[in-house]
Amino acid sequence: MSNLFDLLQKIEKNPGIYIASPSVSDLFMFLVGYEFARGEIDVDLTDSEESFHADFQPWLQQKLGIKSVASWAKMIMLTCHTEQEGFKQFFNLLDEFRRQNIDLIDQIPTQDNELAFQRR
């Protein structure tokens, strides 16, 4: 089974296979379902996946200066005009979050890391 970050790379490259269109709200709901499904079939999250689910939203709240408890997708949409812009912004923010939390990167092959860092 792919880990969360492998799956996110696949979704970024070809969102239509997974979520129909590049939408940050659809991505959020997909990831909630992914986390739920893993729990239902007794597949534990990796440490880096748990860190993403626990730490990405608080990190984003701090970065954007938002004190609301809204989902990370809604927070991203506060800075974007369209769902597609929000989708792209999510991956930019995820790259930044992972650079600041370098231990989350060690589950992805080096070539993909270089591509992620060159995206900007």
C-alpha positions as YAML, in Angstrom:
chain: A
units: angstrom
residues:
- id: 1
  name: MET
  ca: [0.00, 0.00, 0.00]
- id: 2
  name: SER
  ca: [1.28, 3.46, -0.89]
- id: 3
  name: ASN
  ca: [1.89, 5.90, 1.90]
- id: 4
  name: LEU
  ca: [0.11, 9.23, 2.06]
- id: 5
  name: PHE
  ca: [2.91, 11.18, 0.40]
- id: 6
  name: ASP
  ca: [3.22, 8.73, -2.49]
- id: 7
  name: LEU
  ca: [-0.53, 9.05, -2.99]
- id: 8
  name: LEU
  ca: [-0.39, 12.85, -2.87]
- id: 9
  name: GLN
  ca: [2.28, 12.87, -5.56]
- id: 10
  name: LYS
  ca: [0.06, 10.72, -7.76]
- id: 11
  name: ILE
  ca: [-2.93, 12.98, -7.13]
- id: 12
  name: GLU
  ca: [-0.92, 16.10, -7.93]
- id: 13
  name: LYS
  ca: [0.26, 14.63, -11.24]
- id: 14
  name: ASN
  ca: [-3.13, 13.28, -12.29]
- id: 15
  name: PRO
  ca: [-5.97, 14.50, -10.07]
- id: 16
  name: GLY
  ca: [-8.71, 13.27, -12.40]
- id: 17
  name: ILE
  ca: [-8.00, 9.65, -11.55]
- id: 18
  name: TYR
  ca: [-8.57, 10.23, -7.85]
- id: 19
  name: ILE
  ca: [-10.77, 13.28, -7.29]
- id: 20
  name: ALA
  ca: [-12.31, 14.11, -10.69]
- id: 21
  name: SER
  ca: [-10.89, 17.66, -10.84]
- id: 22
  name: PRO
  ca: [-8.12, 19.65, -9.16]
- id: 23
  name: SER
  ca: [-10.05, 20.98, -6.17]
- id: 24
  name: VAL
  ca: [-8.60, 21.60, -2.72]
- id: 25
  name: SER
  ca: [-11.97, 20.85, -1.11]
- id: 26
  name: ASP
  ca: [-12.28, 17.55, -2.97]
- id: 27
  name: LEU
  ca: [-8.69, 16.72, -2.04]
- id: 28
  name: PHE
  ca: [-9.45, 17.40, 1.62]
- id: 29
  name: MET
  ca: [-12.49, 15.10, 1.56]
- id: 30
  name: PHE
  ca: [-10.52, 12.41, -0.27]
- id: 31
  name: LEU
  ca: [-7.78, 12.51, 2.37]
- id: 32
  name: VAL
  ca: [-10.32, 12.34, 5.20]
- id: 33
  name: GLY
  ca: [-11.75, 9.24, 3.52]
- id: 34
  name: TYR
  ca: [-8.28, 7.79, 3.01]
- id: 35
  name: GLU
  ca: [-7.43, 8.20, 6.69]
- id: 36
  name: PHE
  ca: [-10.79, 6.70, 7.71]
- id: 37
  name: ALA
  ca: [-10.43, 3.74, 5.34]
- id: 38
  name: ARG
  ca: [-6.97, 2.92, 6.64]
- id: 39
  name: GLY
  ca: [-8.38, 2.83, 10.14]
- id: 40
  name: GLU
  ca: [-11.28, 0.62, 9.07]
- id: 41
  name: ILE
  ca: [-8.95, -2.00, 7.61]
- id: 42
  name: ASP
  ca: [-6.56, -1.76, 10.57]
- id: 43
  name: VAL
  ca: [-3.66, -0.27, 8.63]
- id: 44
  name: ASP
  ca: [-1.79, 2.04, 10.95]
- id: 45
  name: LEU
  ca: [-0.66, 5.43, 9.75]
- id: 46
  name: THR
  ca: [3.09, 5.91, 9.54]
- id: 47
  name: ASP
  ca: [4.69, 8.44, 11.87]
- id: 48
  name: SER
  ca: [5.00, 10.94, 9.03]
- id: 49
  name: GLU
  ca: [1.34, 10.46, 8.07]
- id: 50
  name: GLU
  ca: [0.27, 10.99, 11.67]
- id: 51
  name: SER
  ca: [2.45, 14.09, 11.78]
- id: 52
  name: PHE
  ca: [0.78, 15.45, 8.64]
- id: 53
  name: HIS
  ca: [-2.72, 14.86, 10.02]
- id: 54
  name: ALA
  ca: [-1.84, 16.31, 13.43]
- id: 55
  name: ASP
  ca: [0.53, 19.13, 12.50]
- id: 56
  name: PHE
  ca: [-0.30, 20.48, 9.03]
- id: 57
  name: GLN
  ca: [-3.42, 22.39, 10.05]
- id: 58
  name: PRO
  ca: [-1.84, 24.08, 13.12]
- id: 59
  name: TRP
  ca: [1.23, 24.91, 11.02]
- id: 60
  name: LEU
  ca: [-1.00, 26.45, 8.35]
- id: 61
  name: GLN
  ca: [-2.98, 28.41, 10.95]
- id: 62
  name: GLN
  ca: [0.26, 29.90, 12.24]
- id: 63
  name: LYS
  ca: [1.63, 30.59, 8.76]
- id: 64
  name: LEU
  ca: [-1.54, 32.36, 7.64]
- id: 65
  name: GLY
  ca: [-2.22, 34.02, 10.98]
- id: 66
  name: ILE
  ca: [-5.63, 32.40, 11.25]
- id: 67
  name: LYS
  ca: [-7.08, 31.54, 14.64]
- id: 68
  name: SER
  ca: [-10.12, 29.67, 13.28]
- id: 69
  name: VAL
  ca: [-10.48, 25.92, 13.57]
- id: 70
  name: ALA
  ca: [-11.62, 25.63, 9.97]
- id: 71
  name: SER
  ca: [-10.21, 22.80, 7.86]
- id: 72
  name: TRP
  ca: [-6.91, 23.36, 6.10]
- id: 73
  name: ALA
  ca: [-8.81, 23.35, 2.79]
- id: 74
  name: LYS
  ca: [-11.03, 26.23, 3.92]
- id: 75
  name: MET
  ca: [-7.98, 28.15, 5.20]
- id: 76
  name: ILE
  ca: [-6.25, 27.72, 1.85]
- id: 77
  name: MET
  ca: [-9.38, 28.91, 0.05]
- id: 78
  name: LEU
  ca: [-9.24, 32.16, 2.03]
- id: 79
  name: THR
  ca: [-6.16, 33.01, -0.04]
- id: 80
  name: CYS
  ca: [-7.32, 31.64, -3.42]
- id: 81
  name: HIS
  ca: [-10.04, 32.59, -5.87]
- id: 82
  name: THR
  ca: [-10.71, 29.14, -7.31]
- id: 83
  name: GLU
  ca: [-10.61, 25.54, -6.15]
- id: 84
  name: GLN
  ca: [-7.94, 24.83, -8.76]
- id: 85
  name: GLU
  ca: [-5.73, 27.62, -7.37]
- id: 86
  name: GLY
  ca: [-6.32, 26.17, -3.91]
- id: 87
  name: PHE
  ca: [-5.29, 22.73, -5.14]
- id: 88
  name: LYS
  ca: [-2.01, 24.10, -6.49]
- id: 89
  name: GLN
  ca: [-1.47, 26.16, -3.36]
- id: 90
  name: PHE
  ca: [-1.94, 23.07, -1.17]
- id: 91
  name: PHE
  ca: [1.00, 21.36, -2.84]
- id: 92
  name: ASN
  ca: [3.18, 24.47, -2.51]
- id: 93
  name: LEU
  ca: [2.28, 24.69, 1.18]
- id: 94
  name: LEU
  ca: [2.84, 20.95, 1.65]
- id: 95
  name: ASP
  ca: [6.33, 21.30, 0.18]
- id: 96
  name: GLU
  ca: [7.09, 24.15, 2.57]
- id: 97
  name: PHE
  ca: [5.65, 22.23, 5.54]
- id: 98
  name: ARG
  ca: [7.73, 19.18, 4.67]
- id: 99
  name: ARG
  ca: [10.92, 21.23, 4.24]
- id: 100
  name: GLN
  ca: [10.38, 22.62, 7.73]
- id: 101
  name: ASN
  ca: [9.64, 19.12, 9.03]
- id: 102
  name: ILE
  ca: [12.42, 17.31, 7.20]
- id: 103
  name: ASP
  ca: [11.65, 13.97, 8.86]
- id: 104
  name: LEU
  ca: [8.50, 13.77, 6.71]
- id: 105
  name: ILE
  ca: [10.60, 13.70, 3.54]
- id: 106
  name: ASP
  ca: [12.48, 10.48, 4.25]
- id: 107
  name: GLN
  ca: [9.65, 8.31, 2.90]
- id: 108
  name: ILE
  ca: [9.93, 9.61, -0.66]
- id: 109
  name: PRO
  ca: [12.69, 8.71, -3.12]
- id: 110
  name: THR
  ca: [15.34, 11.38, -3.60]
- id: 111
  name: GLN
  ca: [14.41, 12.12, -7.22]
- id: 112
  name: ASP
  ca: [10.85, 13.01, -6.16]
- id: 113
  name: ASN
  ca: [12.18, 15.23, -3.39]
- id: 114
  name: GLU
  ca: [14.25, 17.15, -5.88]
- id: 115
  name: LEU
  ca: [11.23, 17.55, -8.15]
- id: 116
  name: ALA
  ca: [9.11, 18.79, -5.27]
- id: 117
  name: PHE
  ca: [11.70, 21.38, -4.29]
- id: 118
  name: GLN
  ca: [12.14, 22.52, -7.90]
- id: 119
  name: ARG
  ca: [8.36, 22.98, -8.39]
- id: 120
  name: ARG
  ca: [8.53, 26.53, -7.08]
...
